[in-house]
Amino acid sequence: MRTTLTLDSDVAAKARKGAARLGKPFKDVINHALRIGLDEVLTPPTAKRYQTQPRPLGLRDGLNYDDIAGLLAVGEGEAHRSSSSMPTSRSMRKTVSRNTTGSSARGGMPN
């Protein structure tokens, strides 16, 4: 196939020197270099395998792993009891009663 290709001057000079040194035609040197370069560019690099080194962590003395509330109290302090992100049944009842008081089923307008 014949095509026009613009080469940078440094690339053309290096290819001409290589062709003269090898005693091969300029076209053959360019084709060989493009084959090698395209294979390199189009083939993704192989990923290096990553592996962690395991360590025995064991269990800490003095902790009861069957008592979740006790573990939370040790890890987060006693404040975890009041700052729970899960709604309680009491707070859910208050929310439901607030939403239904004074509104009709036709769009939330007061009766």
Secondary structure, DSSP 8 states (H G I E B T S, - for coil): --------HHHHHHHHHHHHHHT--HHHHHHHHHHHHHHHHHS-----------------TT--TT-HHHHHHHHH-GGGGTS-SS--HHHHHHHHHHHHTT--TTTS---
